[in-house]
């Protein structure tokens, strides 16, 4: 049908309309015809025909995109011959027509390359023959220059495509990435390095300057891709790139030579060196000859002799953007070179040589101002400086002969950058980080570092503070003219800058603090004299409040700050801090009188108070605030003792909760500060006695404001409690108050009544809410009344409050008090307060804003943290608690599983399912229920809850599970518990359902979420141990095991293959956790184990093959065919040796 030229032509017209080249009706027709074509795997041959017979760009775009989509989503459904045909066809197509596409349609070329690389990745593990891509692409590198660029494009896309990534089939794709890393990546990198060296030496001469620039850009991009490959498969967060270490294998020895960074620096310089006509004389004469002799040269480029000039120096007519791109990639690659792991260098001298080249190279760039006018290069250069400093200790930097000159140039560069404060502010974070990183070690290396280093740091600190004042004035005066984000309105940016300032401020602190005092007084004076507008004043004073907090926070080191003079002669630091703090507290008192105080300033106050608390609350206040001296802290601050200092903080907390309810972030930070005060614990080191523990919450019990909060916590004056959307803050509020309550109850001599009486008094407002809701149900006879909208907000508030209180129950005594209050009629379970939540879960199950807080409270209530849940032997409270939580689970679970349509699947279904599974897992693992009782007395509570929870797991597709794994970790903890204690119930599932759970566990083995991989190992161990023990059993369990293994033979095989891959590559950190299930898998899948062994041996040389055979023999040495703990321990010891020896052999 489609092989007819007319049909192809018709499809070309449809593709043109599909991409917007026609009327609305033509576009609709194109969508109706083409979209089904690109969604059915049976249409792969048809799309291939379009590629083979069409020259229309839109048709080629549609066909390549469609094939890529089909192979990605339906790989297992496409026949192997068709996969091979596509691979070979695309390779041949790129060789024959890639050069034309490069010149005329580079976007289409990119789609062809992406299709090829996707097929290569997906087929990589299916056959060794699919891994010969390097040999095939190398043929491109011996043809024309354009072919060379195309070949490098394939390598570049392949190195990116092979990167490990989160999501569907993560386990399989991670194995693919590791195999690619071990077998092909180094060869590809060698191609990149050799090409760079040829550029550098002048051995490559490309007559066409456009092609030369494209070639250099492509090889630099390939170099960067290889160096940035995720060698450990950790899928790092791009937001933390400055902390990343490049974990190169030891075999990449070419990077141990200092010539590599030197080459990149010199290529970078050449990118900015214009020499008119450098190659113009040879361009026209050589172009035709180079193309005609495409097959016999090195990429169609002329190979210059020793006298040839390097072609990397772009003439003026080279497109500027290509020059910038090449320069940026040089610096980006140097950033990765600077981040090489320390152990990569076998000798200290190798690392020192590399560091020396980085210092000399960056010094030269600063000295000649090479490319720093360009924003992209400026940013990468700042990253490079930051990485050099972060990856090396100050003592190592000092060993370089050029260090003194480097710091001098870096100082002037930093000062100039701070003067131009509006340009790329995020880039300056790296620059400031260089100096901040030097502050702490500077104290230990004063005799070896340049004398001016501390002066440099102090001047930079001052310049940065001044730049914040300039920024504040500009933001207030001309906000529309600024192309940057105000850090006062961006918490991440603000935190980065303040963290750096905290470090910088420690150097010559007195001078910096004096400057801030001057700025504070100048700003207030200017405002009083109307010299600046109110907006400018608010911006400046807010920055100064933050700066004061950062400077004071820099004094927190875990030791009591004593009244010692600073080395800069500015007097005791505590006096300077008191003067700074006094200014802020005075300003705070003044602005509390106004209702229009900016939220940014209120947040600044809270930041200051947080830093102040760290240094001057608790034992710190007693020793520093109350010291007997004329310049004591308290006197300077205007307080008489430590209680008054604490009162300054608590008073502000109470004021915010009453008057700043319209500022959500302020309420959030205020409650966080309150919580820290109530629960903060510090180990304080003193010079005159041993370290001791300080609980700052006890100090609050003597504070009148804190006691007022405890007694009137539900008063109308606390307006934030009545703001819709603030529900999550209620939990923190009551968590903090309950901590104080239990501290007071536990304190002797309070004269406030028994623990039960004090608790009942505190709970009076919550009891009133319970009574109102209970009365609506007419004692449970009309529970539908809870569906009244008037019940919604009280119910949400109630469960959030109760969760906070329950979180504070850390002892058996406090939990028992809470338990007695909630289950107030233990002999009449349906009459207890907690049963209200079973009814609510069945009524509000569709409303996530109600049911999620309800389930979270219940999950907290049944969680046996710190063994707080302990009942007497004669008590049935454990069974009663389990039955209540099971009734809530069933009430919610049955209904949510019946619902099919969701607008937001995560919010409306998965999030609540995760909490429900967490709740039930806590109940199963609480160790306060004898589950055998349910079977003995024919109670179906346990079985019903288990079946429902398993159904919840099966209701989450694998792809969604991996997408939301951080929230759905309870999925794995429940499976671990269920398979450990309730395998007969688990085996009641059908084999396909069991296989789905096994696939989820297989994917979880490669998860980076803490604990998930370990739980998956434990789950697999539970499965295989039960399978092995019951494989030949005649009972129902044995029959279920045999049926599963016969109907789903690939489940355990895939897991065995993955676990061996993880062991051999060393990507799984806990060999012990891996060894427990692995032995059972080997005993169950002996033939598959031998197949894995044989496949690994076949890929090795004769010498390595002999060693590996010995290692495999040692692996099973002294291991018998049992799963007893003694036998498992022996296998674990063998596996430790096996994994270590195999990695060394294959390295």
Secondary structure, 3 states (H helix, E strand, C coil): CCCCHHHHHHHHHHHHHHCCCCCHHHHHHHHHHHHHHCCCHHHHHHHHHHHHHCCCHHHHHHHHHHHHHHHHHCHHHCCHHHHHHHHHHHHHHHHHHHHHHHHHCHHHHHHHHHHHHHHHHHHHHHCHHHHCHHHHHHCHHHCCHHHHHHHHHHHHHHHHHCCCCCCCCHHHHHHHHHHHHHHHHHHHHHHHHHHHHHHHHCCEECCCHHHHHHHHHHHHHHHHHHHCCCCCCCCCCHHHHHHCCECCCCCCHHHHCCHHHHHHHHHHHHHCCCCCCCCHHHHHHHHHHHHHCCCCCECCEEECCCCCCCCCCCCCCCCHHHHHHHHHHHHHHHHHHHCECHHHCCCHHHHHHHHHHHHHHHHHHHHHCCCCCCHHHHHHHHHHHHHHHHCCCHHHHHCCCCHHHHHHHHHHHHHHHHHCCCCCHHHHHHHHHHHHHHHHHHCCCCCCCCCCHHHHHHHHHHHHHHHHHHHHHHHHHCHHHCCCCCHHHCHHHHHHHHHHHHHHCCCCHHHHHHHHHHHHHHHHHHHHCCCCCHHHHHHHHHHHHHHHHHHHHCCCCCECCCCCECCCCCCEHHHHHHHHHHHHHHHHHHHCCCCCCCHHHHHHHHHHHHHHHHHHCCHHHHHHHCCCCCCCHHHHHCCCCHHHHHHHHHHHHHHHHHHCCCCHHHHHHHHHHHHHHHHCEEEEECCCCCCEEEECHHHHCCCHHHHHHHHCCCCCCCHHHHCCCCHHHHHHHHHHHHHHHHHHHHCCCCCCCCHHHHHHHHCHHHHHHHHHHHHHCCCCCCHHHHHCHHHHHHHHHHHHHHHHHHHCCCCHHHHHHHHHHHCCCCCCHHHCCCHHHHHHHHHCCCCHHHHHHHHHHHHHHCCCHHHCCCCCCCCCHHHHHHHHHHHHHHHHHHHHHHCCCCCCHHHHHHHHHHHHHHHHHHHHCCCCCCCHHHHHCCCCHHHHHHHHHHHHHHCCCHHHHHHCCCCCHHHHHHHHHHHHHCHHHHCCCCHHHHHHHHHHHHHHCCCCCCCHHHHHHHHHHHHHHHHHHHCCCCCHHHHHHHHHHHHCHHHHHHHHHHHHHHHHHCCCCCHHHHHHHHHHHHHHCHHHHHHHHHHHHHCCCHHHHHHHHHHHHHHCCCCCCCCCHHHHHHHHHHHHHHHHHHHHHHC
